Amino acid sequence: VKETYVTTLTHDLRTPLLAQEMVLGNLLLTEKAGTLTKEQRKLLNGASQSVKDLLEIVNTTLLFYQLES
């Protein structure tokens, strides 16, 4: 039950995080949606790094439980 819960939870967390990563990296930071000011770029880079950090935590958690089982 615990393994199923963790697998489902990590999948449910990973999906929206990957979507955010794509929007930040492929649309906003590449300026396809418009030119960014230095402050906007700084904020978006911070948001992008936070999403990457969260994805790493989710992936590590999933890997840990897969190896444990």
All heavy atoms as TSV, in Angstrom:
chain	resi	resn	atom	element	x	y	z
A	1	VAL	N	N	0.837	-1.195	0.000
A	1	VAL	CA	C	0.000	0.000	0.000
A	1	VAL	C	C	0.875	1.249	0.000
A	1	VAL	O	O	0.611	2.197	-0.731
A	1	VAL	CB	C	-0.962	-0.013	1.218
A	1	VAL	CG1	C	-1.701	1.301	1.324
A	1	VAL	CG2	C	-1.923	-1.166	1.131
A	2	LYS	N	N	1.905	1.219	0.824
A	2	LYS	CA	C	2.815	2.370	0.919
A	2	LYS	C	C	3.494	2.637	-0.424
A	2	LYS	O	O	3.572	3.775	-0.869
A	2	LYS	CB	C	3.848	2.100	2.006
A	2	LYS	CG	C	4.865	3.193	2.204
A	2	LYS	CD	C	5.807	2.787	3.335
A	2	LYS	CE	C	7.057	3.578	3.355
A	2	LYS	NZ	N	7.997	3.121	4.389
A	3	GLU	N	N	3.960	1.582	-1.077
A	3	GLU	CA	C	4.644	1.738	-2.365
A	3	GLU	C	C	3.694	2.308	-3.423
A	3	GLU	O	O	4.067	3.194	-4.188
A	3	GLU	CB	C	5.212	0.404	-2.829
A	3	GLU	CG	C	5.977	0.503	-4.129
A	3	GLU	CD	C	6.516	-0.842	-4.581
A	3	GLU	OE1	O	6.684	-1.744	-3.746
A	3	GLU	OE2	O	6.773	-0.971	-5.791
A	4	THR	N	N	2.473	1.797	-3.451
A	4	THR	CA	C	1.483	2.297	-4.409
A	4	THR	C	C	1.187	3.766	-4.145
A	4	THR	O	O	1.087	4.563	-5.083
A	4	THR	CB	C	0.186	1.459	-4.317
A	4	THR	OG1	O	0.510	0.108	-4.588
A	4	THR	CG2	C	-0.861	1.948	-5.301
A	5	TYR	N	N	1.049	4.118	-2.880
A	5	TYR	CA	C	0.785	5.510	-2.512
A	5	TYR	C	C	1.918	6.409	-2.972
A	5	TYR	O	O	1.683	7.459	-3.592
A	5	TYR	CB	C	0.581	5.628	-1.002
A	5	TYR	CG	C	0.458	7.053	-0.539
A	5	TYR	CD1	C	-0.719	7.762	-0.739
A	5	TYR	CD2	C	1.517	7.705	0.080
A	5	TYR	CE1	C	-0.838	9.085	-0.331
A	5	TYR	CE2	C	1.407	9.012	0.494
A	5	TYR	CZ	C	0.237	9.702	0.289
A	5	TYR	OH	O	0.133	11.006	0.689
A	6	VAL	N	N	3.145	6.033	-2.689
A	6	VAL	CA	C	4.302	6.856	-3.058
A	6	VAL	C	C	4.418	6.969	-4.574
A	6	VAL	O	O	4.674	8.055	-5.106
A	6	VAL	CB	C	5.598	6.295	-2.435
A	6	VAL	CG1	C	6.827	6.999	-3.000
A	6	VAL	CG2	C	5.559	6.435	-0.919
A	7	THR	N	N	4.209	5.879	-5.282
A	7	THR	CA	C	4.284	5.898	-6.745
A	7	THR	C	C	3.228	6.822	-7.329
A	7	THR	O	O	3.509	7.636	-8.215
A	7	THR	CB	C	4.122	4.472	-7.311
A	7	THR	OG1	O	5.152	3.650	-6.767
A	7	THR	CG2	C	4.224	4.459	-8.820
A	8	THR	N	N	2.006	6.720	-6.825
A	8	THR	CA	C	0.915	7.575	-7.300
A	8	THR	C	C	1.190	9.036	-6.958
A	8	THR	O	O	1.009	9.924	-7.799
A	8	THR	CB	C	-0.423	7.130	-6.680
A	8	THR	OG1	O	-0.650	5.772	-7.031
A	8	THR	CG2	C	-1.566	7.985	-7.175
A	9	LEU	N	N	1.629	9.271	-5.741
A	9	LEU	CA	C	1.915	10.644	-5.309
A	9	LEU	C	C	3.016	11.269	-6.155
A	9	LEU	O	O	2.871	12.406	-6.619
A	9	LEU	CB	C	2.317	10.649	-3.833
A	9	LEU	CG	C	2.688	12.003	-3.249
A	9	LEU	CD1	C	1.477	12.929	-3.257
A	9	LEU	CD2	C	3.227	11.848	-1.842
A	10	THR	N	N	4.100	10.551	-6.370
A	10	THR	CA	C	5.201	11.123	-7.152
A	10	THR	C	C	4.784	11.367	-8.597
A	10	THR	O	O	5.157	12.375	-9.187
A	10	THR	CB	C	6.456	10.228	-7.105
A	10	THR	OG1	O	6.119	8.911	-7.509
A	10	THR	CG2	C	7.070	10.205	-5.726
A	11	HIS	N	N	3.984	10.476	-9.163
A	11	HIS	CA	C	3.489	10.687	-10.523
A	11	HIS	C	C	2.595	11.916	-10.576
A	11	HIS	O	O	2.719	12.755	-11.473
A	11	HIS	CB	C	2.722	9.459	-11.012
A	11	HIS	CG	C	2.135	9.655	-12.368
A	11	HIS	ND1	N	0.862	10.152	-12.552
A	11	HIS	CD2	C	2.641	9.452	-13.602
A	11	HIS	CE1	C	0.621	10.244	-13.851
A	11	HIS	NE2	N	1.680	9.819	-14.508
A	12	ASP	N	N	1.695	12.052	-9.604
A	12	ASP	CA	C	0.780	13.194	-9.573
A	12	ASP	C	C	1.513	14.510	-9.330
A	12	ASP	O	O	1.054	15.559	-9.778
A	12	ASP	CB	C	-0.296	12.984	-8.519
A	12	ASP	CG	C	-1.288	11.900	-8.896
A	12	ASP	OD1	O	-1.260	11.438	-10.065
A	12	ASP	OD2	O	-2.081	11.489	-8.027
A	13	LEU	N	N	2.634	14.464	-8.656
A	13	LEU	CA	C	3.438	15.675	-8.458
A	13	LEU	C	C	4.304	15.977	-9.680
A	13	LEU	O	O	4.494	17.133	-10.050
A	13	LEU	CB	C	4.342	15.521	-7.231
A	13	LEU	CG	C	3.663	15.581	-5.877
A	13	LEU	CD1	C	4.640	15.192	-4.783
A	13	LEU	CD2	C	3.094	16.957	-5.620
A	14	ARG	N	N	4.817	14.936	-10.283
A	14	ARG	CA	C	5.747	15.114	-11.396
A	14	ARG	C	C	5.072	15.732	-12.620
A	14	ARG	O	O	5.650	16.582	-13.298
A	14	ARG	CB	C	6.396	13.782	-11.766
A	14	ARG	CG	C	7.531	13.970	-12.739
A	14	ARG	CD	C	8.208	12.725	-13.170
A	14	ARG	NE	N	8.005	11.590	-12.299
A	14	ARG	CZ	C	8.566	10.431	-12.496
A	14	ARG	NH1	N	9.359	10.252	-13.527
A	14	ARG	NH2	N	8.360	9.420	-11.688
A	15	THR	N	N	3.859	15.314	-12.916
A	15	THR	CA	C	3.170	15.779	-14.122
A	15	THR	C	C	3.024	17.308	-14.167
A	15	THR	O	O	3.442	17.933	-15.142
A	15	THR	CB	C	1.804	15.072	-14.263
A	15	THR	OG1	O	2.045	13.667	-14.336
A	15	THR	CG2	C	1.081	15.518	-15.510
A	16	PRO	N	N	2.474	17.953	-13.140
A	16	PRO	CA	C	2.373	19.415	-13.211
A	16	PRO	C	C	3.730	20.116	-13.137
A	16	PRO	O	O	3.917	21.181	-13.732
A	16	PRO	CB	C	1.484	19.794	-12.026
A	16	PRO	CG	C	1.487	18.621	-11.129
A	16	PRO	CD	C	1.776	17.425	-11.965
A	17	LEU	N	N	4.686	19.507	-12.438
A	17	LEU	CA	C	6.017	20.112	-12.378
A	17	LEU	C	C	6.692	20.092	-13.738
A	17	LEU	O	O	7.347	21.065	-14.135
A	17	LEU	CB	C	6.887	19.404	-11.335
A	17	LEU	CG	C	6.508	19.649	-9.877
A	17	LEU	CD1	C	7.291	18.718	-8.964
A	17	LEU	CD2	C	6.734	21.104	-9.498
A	18	LEU	N	N	6.544	18.997	-14.472
A	18	LEU	CA	C	7.111	18.931	-15.819
A	18	LEU	C	C	6.453	19.948	-16.745
A	18	LEU	O	O	7.127	20.572	-17.571
A	18	LEU	CB	C	6.968	17.517	-16.393
A	18	LEU	CG	C	7.889	16.464	-15.785
A	18	LEU	CD1	C	7.495	15.072	-16.266
A	18	LEU	CD2	C	9.340	16.758	-16.116
A	19	ALA	N	N	5.151	20.140	-16.591
A	19	ALA	CA	C	4.448	21.140	-17.398
A	19	ALA	C	C	4.970	22.541	-17.082
A	19	ALA	O	O	5.203	23.350	-17.985
A	19	ALA	CB	C	2.946	21.059	-17.153
A	20	GLN	N	N	5.177	22.827	-15.811
A	20	GLN	CA	C	5.723	24.134	-15.421
A	20	GLN	C	C	7.129	24.320	-15.963
A	20	GLN	O	O	7.480	25.412	-16.433
A	20	GLN	CB	C	5.740	24.269	-13.899
A	20	GLN	CG	C	4.372	24.426	-13.300
A	20	GLN	CD	C	4.425	24.496	-11.799
A	20	GLN	OE1	O	5.493	24.656	-11.195
A	20	GLN	NE2	N	3.273	24.375	-11.162
A	21	GLU	N	N	7.922	23.283	-15.901
A	21	GLU	CA	C	9.291	23.353	-16.408
A	21	GLU	C	C	9.297	23.668	-17.903
A	21	GLU	O	O	10.094	24.481	-18.384
A	21	GLU	CB	C	10.021	22.049	-16.136
A	21	GLU	CG	C	11.472	22.062	-16.568
A	21	GLU	CD	C	12.169	20.749	-16.292
A	21	GLU	OE1	O	11.574	19.683	-16.573
A	21	GLU	OE2	O	13.303	20.799	-15.819
A	22	MET	N	N	8.384	23.042	-18.642
A	22	MET	CA	C	8.320	23.291	-20.079
A	22	MET	C	C	7.882	24.726	-20.382
A	22	MET	O	O	8.438	25.375	-21.262
A	22	MET	CB	C	7.377	22.291	-20.743
A	22	MET	CG	C	7.938	20.887	-20.787
A	22	MET	SD	S	6.912	19.758	-21.720
A	22	MET	CE	C	7.093	20.437	-23.358
A	23	VAL	N	N	6.896	25.214	-19.664
A	23	VAL	CA	C	6.425	26.585	-19.893
A	23	VAL	C	C	7.534	27.578	-19.560
A	23	VAL	O	O	7.799	28.507	-20.329
A	23	VAL	CB	C	5.151	26.883	-19.073
A	23	VAL	CG1	C	4.830	28.366	-19.086
A	23	VAL	CG2	C	3.972	26.086	-19.621
A	24	LEU	N	N	8.171	27.386	-18.422
A	24	LEU	CA	C	9.234	28.301	-18.017
A	24	LEU	C	C	10.422	28.247	-18.975
A	24	LEU	O	O	10.921	29.284	-19.411
A	24	LEU	CB	C	9.710	27.977	-16.596
A	24	LEU	CG	C	8.752	28.352	-15.475
A	24	LEU	CD1	C	9.172	27.692	-14.174
A	24	LEU	CD2	C	8.682	29.863	-15.313
A	25	GLY	N	N	10.861	27.051	-19.299
A	25	GLY	CA	C	12.074	26.900	-20.096
A	25	GLY	C	C	11.877	27.084	-21.585
A	25	GLY	O	O	12.725	27.664	-22.261
A	26	ASN	N	N	10.771	26.591	-22.114
A	26	ASN	CA	C	10.583	26.594	-23.566
A	26	ASN	C	C	9.761	27.764	-24.087
A	26	ASN	O	O	9.731	27.994	-25.284
A	26	ASN	CB	C	9.922	25.281	-24.016
A	26	ASN	CG	C	10.796	24.076	-23.742
A	26	ASN	OD1	O	12.008	24.180	-23.673
A	26	ASN	ND2	N	10.183	22.940	-23.572
A	27	LEU	N	N	9.077	28.461	-23.219
A	27	LEU	CA	C	8.236	29.561	-23.683
A	27	LEU	C	C	8.686	30.894	-23.103
A	27	LEU	O	O	9.016	31.811	-23.843
A	27	LEU	CB	C	6.762	29.295	-23.307
A	27	LEU	CG	C	5.764	30.363	-23.711
A	27	LEU	CD1	C	5.705	30.496	-25.232
A	27	LEU	CD2	C	4.386	30.040	-23.156
A	28	LEU	N	N	8.740	30.965	-21.802
A	28	LEU	CA	C	9.021	32.256	-21.171
A	28	LEU	C	C	10.495	32.639	-21.235
A	28	LEU	O	O	10.829	33.749	-21.671
A	28	LEU	CB	C	8.520	32.246	-19.729
A	28	LEU	CG	C	7.009	32.051	-19.578
A	28	LEU	CD1	C	6.635	31.944	-18.103
A	28	LEU	CD2	C	6.254	33.175	-20.247
A	29	LEU	N	N	11.373	31.762	-20.795
A	29	LEU	CA	C	12.794	32.111	-20.747
A	29	LEU	C	C	13.437	32.232	-22.125
A	29	LEU	O	O	14.461	32.890	-22.268
A	29	LEU	CB	C	13.564	31.116	-19.874
A	29	LEU	CG	C	13.289	31.268	-18.374
A	29	LEU	CD1	C	13.883	30.106	-17.594
A	29	LEU	CD2	C	13.839	32.586	-17.856
A	30	THR	N	N	12.849	31.616	-23.134
A	30	THR	CA	C	13.366	31.776	-24.491
A	30	THR	C	C	12.795	33.024	-25.158
A	30	THR	O	O	13.129	33.314	-26.301
A	30	THR	CB	C	13.014	30.555	-25.361
A	30	THR	OG1	O	11.596	30.401	-25.398
A	30	THR	CG2	C	13.689	29.294	-24.849
A	31	GLU	N	N	11.937	33.714	-24.427
A	31	GLU	CA	C	11.310	34.970	-24.867
A	31	GLU	C	C	10.411	34.798	-26.086
A	31	GLU	O	O	10.179	35.737	-26.823
A	31	GLU	CB	C	12.361	36.062	-25.080
A	31	GLU	CG	C	13.089	36.430	-23.803
A	31	GLU	CD	C	14.003	37.631	-23.939
A	31	GLU	OE1	O	14.174	38.172	-25.049
A	31	GLU	OE2	O	14.549	38.049	-22.897
A	32	LYS	N	N	9.866	33.588	-26.270
A	32	LYS	CA	C	8.903	33.376	-27.345
A	32	LYS	C	C	7.591	34.102	-27.058
A	32	LYS	O	O	6.834	34.404	-27.972
A	32	LYS	CB	C	8.645	31.888	-27.552
A	32	LYS	CG	C	9.819	31.158	-28.144
A	32	LYS	CD	C	9.529	29.675	-28.318
A	32	LYS	CE	C	10.766	28.979	-28.876
A	32	LYS	NZ	N	10.565	27.525	-28.964
A	33	ALA	N	N	7.332	34.361	-25.779
A	33	ALA	CA	C	6.104	35.053	-25.384
A	33	ALA	C	C	6.322	36.560	-25.257
A	33	ALA	O	O	5.397	37.290	-24.951
A	33	ALA	CB	C	5.581	34.493	-24.067
A	34	GLY	N	N	7.542	37.014	-25.481
A	34	GLY	CA	C	7.838	38.440	-25.385
A	34	GLY	C	C	9.155	38.681	-24.673
A	34	GLY	O	O	9.682	37.808	-23.987
A	35	THR	N	N	9.664	39.869	-24.841
A	35	THR	CA	C	10.944	40.253	-24.245
A	35	THR	C	C	10.805	40.394	-22.730
A	35	THR	O	O	9.796	40.873	-22.230
A	35	THR	CB	C	11.416	41.590	-24.839
A	35	THR	OG1	O	11.469	41.457	-26.263
A	35	THR	CG2	C	12.793	41.964	-24.333
A	36	LEU	N	N	11.850	39.981	-22.022
A	36	LEU	CA	C	11.865	40.038	-20.571
A	36	LEU	C	C	12.782	41.144	-20.082
A	36	LEU	O	O	13.832	41.404	-20.680
A	36	LEU	CB	C	12.371	38.714	-19.991
A	36	LEU	CG	C	11.576	37.460	-20.306
A	36	LEU	CD1	C	12.337	36.230	-19.825
A	36	LEU	CD2	C	10.204	37.528	-19.679
A	37	THR	N	N	12.382	41.751	-18.974
A	37	THR	CA	C	13.290	42.676	-18.302
A	37	THR	C	C	14.271	41.848	-17.469
A	37	THR	O	O	14.070	40.638	-17.275
A	37	THR	CB	C	12.519	43.631	-17.368
A	37	THR	OG1	O	11.936	42.867	-16.300
A	37	THR	CG2	C	11.433	44.398	-18.119
A	38	LYS	N	N	15.309	42.484	-16.958
A	38	LYS	CA	C	16.279	41.769	-16.126
A	38	LYS	C	C	15.599	41.201	-14.882
A	38	LYS	O	O	15.879	40.067	-14.473
A	38	LYS	CB	C	17.421	42.695	-15.712
A	38	LYS	CG	C	18.371	43.016	-16.831
A	38	LYS	CD	C	19.494	43.909	-16.358
A	38	LYS	CE	C	20.404	44.269	-17.526
A	38	LYS	NZ	N	21.523	45.114	-17.100
A	39	GLU	N	N	14.689	41.964	-14.288
A	39	GLU	CA	C	13.985	41.505	-13.085
A	39	GLU	C	C	13.072	40.327	-13.399
A	39	GLU	O	O	13.023	39.357	-12.646
A	39	GLU	CB	C	13.163	42.650	-12.480
A	39	GLU	CG	C	12.483	42.293	-11.174
A	39	GLU	CD	C	13.434	41.988	-10.041
A	39	GLU	OE1	O	14.604	42.413	-10.079
A	39	GLU	OE2	O	12.993	41.306	-9.099
A	40	GLN	N	N	12.373	40.370	-14.515
A	40	GLN	CA	C	11.506	39.257	-14.915
A	40	GLN	C	C	12.331	37.999	-15.161
A	40	GLN	O	O	11.965	36.909	-14.743
A	40	GLN	CB	C	10.710	39.613	-16.172
A	40	GLN	CG	C	9.627	40.641	-15.936
A	40	GLN	CD	C	9.023	41.133	-17.238
A	40	GLN	OE1	O	9.713	41.238	-18.263
A	40	GLN	NE2	N	7.744	41.479	-17.193
A	41	ARG	N	N	13.458	38.155	-15.853
A	41	ARG	CA	C	14.330	37.005	-16.129
A	41	ARG	C	C	14.847	36.414	-14.816
A	41	ARG	O	O	14.881	35.196	-14.649
A	41	ARG	CB	C	15.491	37.406	-17.025
A	41	ARG	CG	C	16.425	36.239	-17.335
A	41	ARG	CD	C	17.403	36.541	-18.434
A	41	ARG	NE	N	16.750	36.738	-19.710
A	41	ARG	CZ	C	16.271	35.755	-20.465
A	41	ARG	NH1	N	16.343	34.516	-20.052
A	41	ARG	NH2	N	15.711	36.023	-21.625
A	42	LYS	N	N	15.222	37.269	-13.872
A	42	LYS	CA	C	15.714	36.806	-12.577
A	42	LYS	C	C	14.626	36.012	-11.849
A	42	LYS	O	O	14.887	34.927	-11.317
A	42	LYS	CB	C	16.147	38.001	-11.732
A	42	LYS	CG	C	16.657	37.653	-10.365
A	42	LYS	CD	C	17.051	38.896	-9.592
A	42	LYS	CE	C	17.418	38.567	-8.169
A	42	LYS	NZ	N	17.713	39.760	-7.376
A	43	LEU	N	N	13.411	36.520	-11.837
A	43	LEU	CA	C	12.311	35.833	-11.174
A	43	LEU	C	C	11.976	34.501	-11.858
A	43	LEU	O	O	11.748	33.491	-11.194
A	43	LEU	CB	C	11.071	36.728	-11.136
A	43	LEU	CG	C	11.172	37.961	-10.233
A	43	LEU	CD1	C	9.987	38.883	-10.456
A	43	LEU	CD2	C	11.263	37.554	-8.774
A	44	LEU	N	N	11.958	34.501	-13.190
A	44	LEU	CA	C	11.663	33.271	-13.920
A	44	LEU	C	C	12.769	32.233	-13.747
A	44	LEU	O	O	12.485	31.039	-13.653
A	44	LEU	CB	C	11.435	33.567	-15.398
A	44	LEU	CG	C	10.125	34.286	-15.720
A	44	LEU	CD1	C	10.095	34.692	-17.193
A	44	LEU	CD2	C	8.930	33.428	-15.378
A	45	ASN	N	N	14.012	32.671	-13.711
A	45	ASN	CA	C	15.116	31.739	-13.454
A	45	ASN	C	C	14.993	31.122	-12.065
A	45	ASN	O	O	15.235	29.925	-11.886
A	45	ASN	CB	C	16.470	32.428	-13.617
A	45	ASN	CG	C	16.903	32.537	-15.058
A	45	ASN	OD1	O	16.628	31.669	-15.870
A	45	ASN	ND2	N	17.573	33.616	-15.386
A	46	GLY	N	N	14.595	31.925	-11.088
A	46	GLY	CA	C	14.379	31.414	-9.736
A	46	GLY	C	C	13.248	30.393	-9.698
A	46	GLY	O	O	13.365	29.340	-9.066
A	47	ALA	N	N	12.153	30.706	-10.384
A	47	ALA	CA	C	11.023	29.779	-10.451
A	47	ALA	C	C	11.430	28.492	-11.158
A	47	ALA	O	O	11.073	27.391	-10.723
A	47	ALA	CB	C	9.845	30.434	-11.165
A	48	SER	N	N	12.176	28.618	-12.231
A	48	SER	CA	C	12.635	27.454	-12.987
A	48	SER	C	C	13.530	26.566	-12.123
A	48	SER	O	O	13.389	25.339	-12.126
A	48	SER	CB	C	13.383	27.904	-14.242
A	48	SER	OG	O	13.837	26.807	-14.981
A	49	GLN	N	N	14.421	27.169	-11.371
A	49	GLN	CA	C	15.310	26.391	-10.498
A	49	GLN	C	C	14.517	25.697	-9.400
A	49	GLN	O	O	14.792	24.545	-9.057
A	49	GLN	CB	C	16.402	27.280	-9.895
A	49	GLN	CG	C	17.445	26.507	-9.119
A	49	GLN	CD	C	18.147	25.464	-9.985
A	49	GLN	OE1	O	18.651	25.761	-11.051
A	49	GLN	NE2	N	18.170	24.221	-9.522
A	50	SER	N	N	13.512	26.369	-8.864
A	50	SER	CA	C	12.668	25.761	-7.827
A	50	SER	C	C	11.933	24.543	-8.363
A	50	SER	O	O	11.836	23.512	-7.687
A	50	SER	CB	C	11.661	26.784	-7.289
A	50	SER	OG	O	12.315	27.805	-6.594
A	51	VAL	N	N	11.421	24.646	-9.577
A	51	VAL	CA	C	10.727	23.516	-10.198
A	51	VAL	C	C	11.704	22.366	-10.407
A	51	VAL	O	O	11.381	21.205	-10.123
A	51	VAL	CB	C	10.061	23.936	-11.530
A	51	VAL	CG1	C	9.605	22.726	-12.328
A	51	VAL	CG2	C	8.891	24.869	-11.271
A	52	LYS	N	N	12.905	22.658	-10.866
A	52	LYS	CA	C	13.910	21.608	-11.066
A	52	LYS	C	C	14.275	20.939	-9.738
A	52	LYS	O	O	14.429	19.715	-9.678
A	52	LYS	CB	C	15.161	22.185	-11.730
A	52	LYS	CG	C	14.949	22.527	-13.184
A	52	LYS	CD	C	16.171	23.172	-13.785
A	52	LYS	CE	C	15.872	23.596	-15.227
A	52	LYS	NZ	N	16.968	24.336	-15.830
A	53	ASP	N	N	14.389	21.732	-8.672
A	53	ASP	CA	C	14.699	21.177	-7.354
A	53	ASP	C	C	13.576	20.257	-6.875
A	53	ASP	O	O	13.834	19.172	-6.350
A	53	ASP	CB	C	14.928	22.292	-6.334
A	53	ASP	CG	C	16.194	23.094	-6.602
A	53	ASP	OD1	O	17.063	22.625	-7.370
A	53	ASP	OD2	O	16.303	24.210	-6.046
A	54	LEU	N	N	12.331	20.687	-7.052
A	54	LEU	CA	C	11.195	19.855	-6.656
A	54	LEU	C	C	11.136	18.567	-7.463
A	54	LEU	O	O	10.852	17.493	-6.920
A	54	LEU	CB	C	9.890	20.632	-6.811
A	54	LEU	CG	C	9.615	21.691	-5.748
A	54	LEU	CD1	C	8.409	22.535	-6.144
A	54	LEU	CD2	C	9.392	21.039	-4.396
A	55	LEU	N	N	11.403	18.661	-8.765
A	55	LEU	CA	C	11.432	17.464	-9.602
A	55	LEU	C	C	12.508	16.485	-9.135
A	55	LEU	O	O	12.300	15.270	-9.124
A	55	LEU	CB	C	11.665	17.829	-11.068
A	55	LEU	CG	C	10.435	18.202	-11.858
A	55	LEU	CD1	C	10.822	18.795	-13.212
A	55	LEU	CD2	C	9.526	17.004	-12.059
A	56	GLU	N	N	13.636	17.015	-8.744
A	56	GLU	CA	C	14.715	16.154	-8.251
A	56	GLU	C	C	14.295	15.433	-6.976
A	56	GLU	O	O	14.561	14.235	-6.805
A	56	GLU	CB	C	15.986	16.977	-8.001
A	56	GLU	CG	C	17.171	16.141	-7.600
A	56	GLU	CD	C	18.448	16.953	-7.446
A	56	GLU	OE1	O	18.564	18.023	-8.067
A	56	GLU	OE2	O	19.316	16.498	-6.694
A	57	ILE	N	N	13.611	16.136	-6.087
A	57	ILE	CA	C	13.122	15.515	-4.847
A	57	ILE	C	C	12.113	14.416	-5.163
A	57	ILE	O	O	12.173	13.319	-4.612
A	57	ILE	CB	C	12.504	16.582	-3.924
A	57	ILE	CG1	C	13.603	17.502	-3.381
A	57	ILE	CG2	C	11.736	15.931	-2.776
A	57	ILE	CD1	C	13.079	18.744	-2.686
A	58	VAL	N	N	11.182	14.709	-6.062
A	58	VAL	CA	C	10.160	13.734	-6.444
A	58	VAL	C	C	10.815	12.509	-7.078
A	58	VAL	O	O	10.500	11.371	-6.723
A	58	VAL	CB	C	9.119	14.364	-7.394
A	58	VAL	CG1	C	8.232	13.317	-8.024
A	58	VAL	CG2	C	8.281	15.404	-6.655
A	59	ASN	N	N	11.728	12.734	-8.007
A	59	ASN	CA	C	12.397	11.618	-8.683
A	59	ASN	C	C	13.238	10.792	-7.719
A	59	ASN	O	O	13.267	9.558	-7.806
A	59	ASN	CB	C	13.245	12.125	-9.844
A	59	ASN	CG	C	12.408	12.616	-10.991
A	59	ASN	OD1	O	11.284	12.163	-11.214
A	59	ASN	ND2	N	12.929	13.570	-11.747
A	60	THR	N	N	13.912	11.447	-6.803
A	60	THR	CA	C	14.724	10.744	-5.811
A	60	THR	C	C	13.845	9.911	-4.893
A	60	THR	O	O	14.183	8.767	-4.563
A	60	THR	CB	C	15.558	11.740	-4.990
A	60	THR	OG1	O	16.403	12.475	-5.873
A	60	THR	CG2	C	16.404	11.041	-3.945
A	61	THR	N	N	12.716	10.468	-4.495
A	61	THR	CA	C	11.783	9.737	-3.636
A	61	THR	C	C	11.264	8.495	-4.347
A	61	THR	O	O	11.232	7.403	-3.769
A	61	THR	CB	C	10.607	10.643	-3.222
A	61	THR	OG1	O	11.123	11.783	-2.543
A	61	THR	CG2	C	9.628	9.896	-2.327
A	62	LEU	N	N	10.877	8.659	-5.599
A	62	LEU	CA	C	10.383	7.520	-6.369
A	62	LEU	C	C	11.472	6.459	-6.525
A	62	LEU	O	O	11.218	5.265	-6.325
A	62	LEU	CB	C	9.888	7.981	-7.737
A	62	LEU	CG	C	9.329	6.893	-8.655
A	62	LEU	CD1	C	8.152	6.186	-8.002
A	62	LEU	CD2	C	8.919	7.490	-9.984
A	63	LEU	N	N	12.669	6.864	-6.850
A	63	LEU	CA	C	13.780	5.925	-7.006
A	63	LEU	C	C	14.062	5.185	-5.702
A	63	LEU	O	O	14.276	3.974	-5.686
A	63	LEU	CB	C	15.033	6.656	-7.483
A	63	LEU	CG	C	16.280	5.817	-7.673
A	63	LEU	CD1	C	16.046	4.737	-8.744
A	63	LEU	CD2	C	17.456	6.691	-8.052
A	64	PHE	N	N	14.050	5.915	-4.600
A	64	PHE	CA	C	14.288	5.307	-3.300
A	64	PHE	C	C	13.287	4.188	-3.016
A	64	PHE	O	O	13.666	3.091	-2.608
A	64	PHE	CB	C	14.225	6.370	-2.190
A	64	PHE	CG	C	14.298	5.812	-0.811
A	64	PHE	CD1	C	15.505	5.411	-0.278
A	64	PHE	CD2	C	13.145	5.675	-0.038
A	64	PHE	CE1	C	15.571	4.884	1.007
A	64	PHE	CE2	C	13.205	5.156	1.236
A	64	PHE	CZ	C	14.414	4.756	1.759
A	65	TYR	N	N	12.011	4.463	-3.249
A	65	TYR	CA	C	11.000	3.449	-2.987
A	65	TYR	C	C	11.048	2.303	-3.982
A	65	TYR	O	O	10.730	1.167	-3.640
A	65	TYR	CB	C	9.605	4.083	-2.911
A	65	TYR	CG	C	9.385	4.718	-1.555
A	65	TYR	CD1	C	9.538	6.080	-1.379
A	65	TYR	CD2	C	9.058	3.944	-0.455
A	65	TYR	CE1	C	9.365	6.667	-0.137
A	65	TYR	CE2	C	8.885	4.510	0.795
A	65	TYR	CZ	C	9.028	5.881	0.950
A	65	TYR	OH	O	8.875	6.433	2.177
A	66	GLN	N	N	11.467	2.565	-5.203
A	66	GLN	CA	C	11.631	1.488	-6.167
A	66	GLN	C	C	12.784	0.577	-5.767
A	66	GLN	O	O	12.685	-0.639	-5.851
A	66	GLN	CB	C	11.861	2.049	-7.570
A	66	GLN	CG	C	10.627	2.622	-8.200
A	66	GLN	CD	C	10.922	3.309	-9.518
A	66	GLN	OE1	O	12.063	3.685	-9.798
A	66	GLN	NE2	N	9.904	3.511	-10.322
A	67	LEU	N	N	13.888	1.172	-5.332
A	67	LEU	CA	C	15.042	0.374	-4.893
A	67	LEU	C	C	14.738	-0.378	-3.605
A	67	LEU	O	O	15.200	-1.509	-3.428
A	67	LEU	CB	C	16.261	1.280	-4.708
A	67	LEU	CG	C	16.836	1.899	-5.973
A	67	LEU	CD1	C	17.944	2.882	-5.617
A	67	LEU	CD2	C	17.348	0.833	-6.913
A	68	GLU	N	N	13.959	0.242	-2.735
A	68	GLU	CA	C	13.607	-0.394	-1.463
A	68	GLU	C	C	12.763	-1.646	-1.695
A	68	GLU	O	O	12.909	-2.632	-0.985
A	68	GLU	CB	C	12.856	0.594	-0.583
A	68	GLU	CG	C	12.609	0.084	0.825
A	68	GLU	CD	C	11.883	1.106	1.664
A	68	GLU	OE1	O	10.771	1.512	1.269
A	68	GLU	OE2	O	12.425	1.504	2.705
A	69	SER	N	N	11.887	-1.596	-2.681
A	69	SER	CA	C	11.026	-2.753	-2.920
A	69	SER	C	C	11.787	-3.801	-3.708
A	69	SER	O	O	11.528	-4.955	-3.684
A	69	SER	CB	C	9.771	-2.348	-3.652
A	69	SER	OG	O	10.069	-1.912	-4.971
